Amino acid sequence: MTPPEGVLGLESGMQALRATPADRVHQELGRVAGARTLPAWIRSLAEGDARAFGKLIGALHAYHQAAIEPYWPHIQAQIEADRAVRGRALLDGGADALLSSLPPMMSWRAPVLECDYPVDRDLHLNGRGLLLLPSFFCRRTPVAFQNPELTPVLVYPARHMSESAPAVPHAPRSLGKLVGHTRSAVLGSIGGGCTTSELARRVGVSAASASQHAGVLREAGLVLTLRNGSAVMHTLTPLGAALLRGGHRGTQLCPKDRSARVQSSIPERSTPATMLQSPGG
């Protein structure tokens, strides 16, 4: 019960969840339950009870409002930073480099992607593409759909910054440091993500100066920086992007999880203890 329409936003995901066929709900809840007896309200879901679905969707809305919405700018910034790192790897070295750049609990040994996983499992793509989905809430190990007939999706832990999420503050005092053409140029030049050396070339300053300006912007909550090997990748936070648009922090209207579709052309072969197999060429 993880509808792909969820990438279009919360409401699209809720509508798709409500429209899930009763037989599929029954089948998936049966997988979760195993030999256990389901509570009455879950059995009502499995039977397609509209009122039970209404209560579930109401609870999900309430949880989102209380636990996710206040921290969405921070969550989105982490996801966008991870996507920038993966996108750069894909542009620089193709699918091999992208798969090799994934977090340490995932190891790419062509044509097999081996992952730490709670159970011993093989998932063969059989020519299908693989949807990589970074998740702020996924920890320790990646997660794949239990049903092998569904579109192959691998949800993996997004790289987290060491500092804690801000508790929805007002504009920080360090935002007052954002004065002058050079720093504005640095903010505008980061775009979809760049390294410090690339940023320096774009703005026409030294690498040390670019790093210093990026640090001030990071302190102000406008830029997020992730280390990628020997380099660092700078990306805009939602607040930084809104500032460039002349808006404010509240201009983020429709949160979206974005993902990258990867398809390798390396021939498939059988390998033990694998979770994901690259598609055939």
N, C-alpha and C positions, 0 to 999 in steps of 0.2 A: 504494500500500500504506500508506495513512494512514487506518485505520479510525475512523469517527466515534465508536465506542464508547470510544475513548481518553479522551474527556472524563469518563468514569465512573471513571477510575483506571487505574493501570498494568496490573493483572491483567486487567481487562476488555478493554483494548487488545490485550494479548498473546493472549488467547483468540480475539478477532476476527481477529487476524493469522493465527493458526494455522488458522482456519476459512476463510480466503480461498480461493475456488475456483481450481483450478489454471489454468483458461483465463484468468482475470483476472490472475493472477500472471505468466503467460507474456506476456500482452499488455502489461502495464505494464513488465516488465523489458525487453521488446523496444523500448519507447519510449525507455528510458534508454540502452540499448546502441547504438541506431542501426545504423551499419555495422560497429561494433566486434565482435570475438569475445568472448563472455562467458567468464570463468573457469569451471572445472569445477564449483565449489561453487555458483555462481550458476545455472548451467545445471540443477543438481540442484533448486534452488528452483523454477525455471520448469517442471520436470517433475513438481512436486508431491511430491518426496521428503520423507517425514516426518522422517527423520533430519536432513536439511539444515535444515528448519524448526526442529527442536529445538535445533540449534547456533545458529541465528540468534537465537532467543528467549533462549537462555542468555547469548549475548553482549550482548543488549540489557539483560537483567537486571543483568549485571555492570557494564555502563557506567552504568546508572542508579544503582546502589549506590555507585559510585566517584565519579561526576562530578556527579550531580544531587541525590541524597538528602541529602548533608551540607549543601547550600546551599538546600534547598527552602524554609525559612521566608523567606529573602531573596527568592527567585524569586517565591513566592506573594504577598509583600507588594507587589512591583512590579506584578504582574498585577492585583491587587485595586485598587491605586491608579489604574491606567490605566482599569479598568472604572468606577471611581467618577467619573472625569472624563468619560468617554463617557456614562455614565448621567445625570449632571447636565446635560450638553448636550442629551440627548434630552428630558428633562423640561422644560427651560427653553425649547427652541425646536423640538422635533420632529425628524424625520429630517433636515431640511436642516441644522439646527445640529449634529447628531451627525456627519454626513458632513463638515461644514466643520471640525470639531474634530480630525479625524484628523491624523497627523503630516505635516510639511511636504512629504514626498515624494509626498503624495496630495492632489489638488486637486479639489474638488467644484464643478463648473459644471453645474447642473441642465440636463438629466437625466443627465449623464455624470460618472462618477468617473474622473479621469485619474491614473495612477500611474506613477512611475518604474519601469521594468521592463527586465530584461536583453534582451528581444526585443520586436519590434513585434507586438502582439497585441490583438485585439478579443474581448471576451467579452460576449455578449448574454444578459441574464437571461430575456427572453421571459416576463415575468410571474412568475418565481420570486423568492423572497426571497433575500437575501444574508446569509450568516453571517459576521460580523466576529469574528476571533479574534486577540487580542493575544498576541504571543509574546516571551518573554524572549530567545530565541536567534536570532530573525529580525533581521538587520541590513541597513541601507542601503536595501533595496527590499522591497516586499511580495511575497508568493508566492501563487499560485492553483493549484488542481489543473490538471494538464495536460489531463486528459480533460474536455471541455466538457459531457459528458453527466452527470457527477456533480453532486451538490448544490453550488451555487455557494458557495465558501468563499474568503474573503480573509484570509490570515494576514499581519498587519502588525507592525512592530517596536513593542513596548511602550516607553514612555518610560522611560529609565534615569536613576537618580540619579547624581550625579557621584562620590559616594564608592564605594569598592570594597566588594564583598560581605564581610561579616564571616566569619572562618574558624571558624565554629561555636563562638563563645566561651561561657564560662559567664556568668552574670548580670553585666553590666557594673557597675563601681563607681558610675556615675551613677544606677543603679537605686535607690541609697540616698536619692536626693533625693525619691523618691516618698512624701512624707509630707504628710498634711493632707487635709481634706475637699475643698478647692477643686480640687486637682490630681486627686483621684479622680473628682470630678464632671466635670472636663474629659475625662478618659479615657473615662468612661462616656457622655458626650454626643456623642462623635465618631461613634459608631455606624457606619453604612454610608458615612460620608464627609460632610464639611461644610467650608465656608470659615471663615476666621478670624472674620468678622463674625457668621456664623450660630452659631459656637461661643460667641462672647461673649454673644449673646442667650440661648442655651440655658442657660448657666451663671449668667448675671446678673453678668458682670464686664465691664470695659472691653475694647476690642479689643486694646490693648497688653498687658493682663494675660493675655488668652486666648492671644496670640501667644507670650508668654514661657513660659507653662505648656506649650504645645504644643512649644516648642523643647526644654524639659527632657525631655519624654516622647520626643521624637525622638532626643535624645542617648542615652536609655536603651534605644533599640531597640523602643519600644512604639508609635510613630506614624511614619508615612511622609508626607512633604509634597511635593506636586507643584504647580508653578505652572501655572495655566490662564488664559491671557490676563493680565488685570490682577489676578486673584485667585489665592489659593493654596488647594489642596484637601488637607485632612488626612484620612487613613484609618488604621485600626488595622493593625498588623502581626499575624501569627499569635501572636507572643508577647504583644502587648497584649490580643488577644482572649482568649487562654488565661488571662491574669491576671484579667480580668474574670469569667471563668467559675470562678475559684478553682482553676485547673489549673496546668500548667507548660508549658514549651516543648515537651515531648515529647508533648503531647496531640493533635497534628495527625496523625490516623490515615490519612486517605484523601485525598491531594492530588487536586484537580480543577481542570481548566482550565474557566473559565466563559466564556460568549460571549453576545453580544447579536444578536438577529435583527432586521434592519432591512428594511423594505419601503416603497419610495417609491410615491406615487400619481401622480407626474409622468409624462406620456405619453412613450413611447419614440420616439426618432428617430435616424437614422443619423448618426454623427459620426466622422470619421477620427481615427486615433491615440488610440484609447481602449482602456482595459483592461476596464472594467466599465461596463455600461449599466444604468440604473435600470429596474425592471420597469414594464410598461405599466399604466395605470390601469384 
